[in-house]
Amino acid sequence: MTHIYRLLLTVFLLFGGFSGLQAQDVALQDTSICVPFGEGLIANLVSNDLPSNLPFVTSTVETNCYFVNQRGDLFFSQGATPERCCGPQPSIQLEVFRLNDDGTQGQFIGVKTVELTIKCPKPDCGLVDLEELAGDPTGEPGQNAQDCINACEFSTATYLFDQSVGLNYSWSVSPTAAGTVIYNPGLPGQLQVDWQDISPASLSVNIEDNNGILIQTRTWCVELTPSPIADFTAVTDACLGQAVSFINHHEIPRDF
């Protein structure tokens, strides 16, 4: 009988000790993730750090851009927008706990730190549908603010617009030196502009009837993105599988 008690005690200590070790000795790794802007589930932030048979629960985090539920799942928030959320986010600190058999929060395991960057596409400078721009393009008092066109210095951009039959459209750039309008009557609803490097600028159209009577003038503000200037030298040899360091010699470093 004594041997049976000893055996039961040994089994109890082994399973109890393993259970405590399983919860305490887990190494939560700090993680950096970069994800494209989108909707829905992004990833689970904790499961890869824990044994598959270890149930867990985490603290919750909620921002205008993302939220983390108690299972450690990271989601985009419904109100997330590229304007608000693009770029590096504040560090996410998740407290991780063991989940008891009765569903309650158990032993503290550790803190998981996640560095999240939300990547957004750059605006397309080469093709713009003017009718999709938000706000009132006439800029009339009391109307919504204008939505500016993004254009690239020293580039040719194509603009689409709704052209009505029986009306004449006369396009211009201001100041004149900022760009040249290329309007082909054979391509209705489309024009091109060769942009220079003068900013701020604007693109305007006078809409007239067949009698030359002005019906409407529409104007869009234009924001020109400076062209990148590359001036780098390498300070290490470029070998396969090795990191390469560069020095930027440009007088005004820019990120592109």
C-alpha positions in Angstrom: 0.0 0.0 0.0 2.9 2.3 0.9 4.4 1.8 -2.6 1.0 2.7 -4.2 0.8 6.0 -2.3 4.4 6.8 -3.2 3.7 6.0 -6.9 0.6 8.2 -6.9 2.5 11.0 -5.2 5.3 10.8 -7.8 2.8 10.9 -10.7 1.0 13.9 -9.1 4.3 15.8 -8.6 5.5 15.0 -12.1 2.3 16.2 -13.8 2.0 19.2 -11.5 5.6 20.1 -12.0 5.3 19.7 -15.8 2.2 21.8 -15.8 3.8 24.6 -13.8 6.9 24.5 -16.0 4.8 24.6 -19.1 3.2 27.9 -18.0 6.3 29.5 -16.5 9.1 28.6 -18.8 7.5 29.7 -22.1 9.6 32.3 -23.9 7.4 34.9 -25.5 9.3 36.4 -28.4 9.1 40.1 -29.4 7.7 40.3 -32.9 7.8 42.8 -35.7 5.2 42.4 -38.5 4.5 44.5 -41.6 1.1 44.0 -43.2 -0.7 45.7 -46.1 -3.7 47.7 -45.2 -6.9 45.7 -45.5 -9.9 44.2 -43.6 -10.5 41.4 -41.2 -8.1 39.1 -39.5 -4.4 39.9 -39.7 -2.7 37.2 -37.6 -2.6 35.5 -34.2 0.1 37.2 -32.2 0.8 34.5 -29.5 0.0 31.0 -30.7 3.4 30.4 -32.3 5.2 31.1 -29.0 3.3 28.5 -27.0 3.0 24.7 -27.0 0.0 23.6 -29.0 -1.6 22.0 -26.0 -1.3 25.0 -23.7 -4.6 26.9 -23.5 -4.1 30.7 -23.0 -5.9 34.0 -22.8 -4.5 37.5 -23.5 -5.3 41.0 -22.5 -7.2 43.0 -25.2 -6.2 46.1 -27.2 -8.4 48.3 -29.3 -7.5 51.4 -31.4 -9.1 53.2 -34.3 -6.9 51.0 -36.6 -6.8 47.5 -35.1 -7.9 45.4 -32.1 -6.7 42.3 -30.4 -9.2 39.9 -28.8 -8.6 37.5 -25.8 -7.4 34.8 -28.1 -4.5 37.0 -29.3 -6.1 37.5 -32.8 -5.2 40.8 -34.4 -7.9 42.4 -36.6 -8.3 45.6 -38.6 -10.9 47.9 -37.0 -14.0 48.7 -39.0 -13.2 52.4 -39.0 -9.6 51.9 -40.1 -8.6 54.1 -43.1 -5.3 54.5 -44.9 -5.1 58.2 -44.0 -5.4 57.4 -40.3 -3.5 54.1 -40.0 -0.6 53.9 -42.5 2.9 53.5 -41.1 4.4 52.3 -37.8 1.9 51.8 -34.9 2.6 52.2 -31.1 4.0 49.1 -29.6 1.4 46.5 -28.7 1.9 45.0 -25.1 -0.1 41.8 -24.6 -0.3 40.2 -21.2 -0.6 36.4 -21.6 -2.1 34.1 -19.0 -2.8 30.4 -18.8 -6.5 29.5 -19.3 -7.9 27.3 -16.5 -10.1 24.3 -17.1 -13.1 26.2 -16.0 -12.5 29.0 -18.5 -11.1 31.5 -16.0 -7.8 33.4 -16.2 -5.0 31.5 -14.6 -1.3 31.8 -14.1 0.6 34.7 -15.7 2.9 33.6 -18.5 4.5 36.8 -19.7 4.2 39.9 -21.8 4.3 39.8 -25.6 5.5 42.9 -27.4 4.5 43.4 -31.1 5.8 46.1 -33.4 3.1 46.6 -36.1 3.6 48.5 -39.3 0.6 49.0 -41.7 1.8 49.4 -45.3 -0.3 51.4 -47.8 0.2 51.8 -51.5 1.4 55.1 -52.7 -1.0 57.2 -54.7 -1.0 56.5 -58.5 0.5 59.6 -60.0 0.2 58.3 -63.6 -3.6 57.7 -63.9 -6.3 59.7 -62.1 -10.1 59.7 -62.5 -11.1 63.3 -61.7 -14.7 62.3 -61.1 -13.6 60.1 -58.2 -11.9 62.9 -56.2 -13.8 63.8 -53.0 -15.1 67.3 -52.3 -16.2 70.1 -54.5 -13.6 70.7 -57.3 -14.9 74.2 -58.0 -13.8 75.4 -54.6 -16.9 77.5 -54.3 -17.5 79.2 -50.8 -19.5 77.1 -48.4 -18.7 73.8 -50.3 -16.5 70.9 -49.1 -12.7 71.3 -49.2 -11.0 70.3 -52.4 -9.3 67.0 -52.9 -5.9 67.6 -54.5 -4.3 65.6 -57.3 -1.1 63.9 -56.5 1.4 64.3 -59.4 5.1 63.5 -59.8 7.7 66.0 -60.9 8.9 65.7 -64.5 6.3 63.1 -65.4 3.4 62.7 -67.8 0.0 61.9 -66.1 -3.3 60.9 -67.7 -6.6 62.3 -66.4 -10.0 60.9 -67.0 -13.2 63.0 -66.9 -16.9 62.9 -67.9 -17.3 64.6 -71.2 -20.8 65.5 -72.4 -21.8 65.7 -76.0 -22.3 69.2 -77.3 -20.0 70.9 -74.8 -16.5 72.2 -75.3 -13.7 71.7 -72.8 -10.7 74.0 -72.5 -8.0 72.8 -70.1 -5.1 74.8 -68.6 -2.4 74.6 -65.9 -1.6 77.3 -63.5 1.0 78.7 -63.3 1.6 78.1 -67.0 5.3 77.0 -66.4 4.1 74.2 -64.0 3.0 71.9 -66.9 1.7 71.5 -70.5 -1.7 70.1 -71.3 -1.9 67.5 -74.1 -5.5 67.3 -75.2 -6.4 64.9 -78.0 -10.0 65.5 -79.3 -9.8 62.0 -80.7 -9.8 60.6 -77.1 -12.9 62.0 -75.5 -12.9 62.1 -71.7 -9.1 61.9 -71.5 -6.1 64.3 -71.4 -2.5 64.3 -70.4 -0.3 66.8 -68.6 3.5 67.0 -68.7 4.4 68.2 -65.2 7.5 70.2 -64.2 8.7 70.9 -60.7 6.7 74.1 -59.9 4.4 73.7 -56.9 1.8 74.5 -55.8 -0.1 74.2 -59.1 -3.6 73.6 -60.3 -5.5 72.0 -63.3 -8.6 73.8 -64.6 -11.2 73.3 -67.3 -13.7 75.8 -68.8 -16.8 74.1 -70.0 -18.7 76.0 -72.7 -21.7 75.3 -75.0 -21.5 75.5 -78.8 -22.2 79.2 -78.6 -19.1 79.9 -76.6 -21.1 80.6 -73.4 -19.3 79.6 -70.3 -21.3 77.1 -68.2 -18.8 76.1 -65.5 -15.2 76.3 -64.5 -13.7 73.5 -62.5 -10.3 73.6 -60.8 -8.3 71.0 -59.0 -5.3 71.8 -56.8 -2.1 69.7 -57.6 0.5 68.5 -55.2 3.8 67.7 -56.9 6.0 65.0 -55.3 9.7 65.7 -55.6 11.7 63.3 -57.7 14.2 61.2 -55.7 17.9 61.9 -56.1 20.1 58.9 -55.5 23.6 59.6 -54.2 24.9 56.6 -52.2 28.2 54.8 -51.6 28.6 51.4 -50.1 30.8 51.0 -47.0 30.9 47.2 -47.2 31.6 44.6 -49.8 28.5 43.1 -51.5 28.6 39.4 -50.9 25.8 36.8 -51.1 24.0 36.5 -47.8 25.7 39.5 -46.1 24.2 42.8 -45.1 25.3 45.8 -47.1 25.5 49.3 -45.5 25.1 52.6 -47.4 25.9 56.2 -46.8 23.5 58.8 -48.2 25.5 61.7 -49.5 22.5 63.7 -50.8 22.3 67.1 -49.1 18.6 66.7 -48.1 18.0 63.0 -47.5 14.5 61.9 -48.5 12.6 58.7 -47.9 11.2 56.9 -50.9 
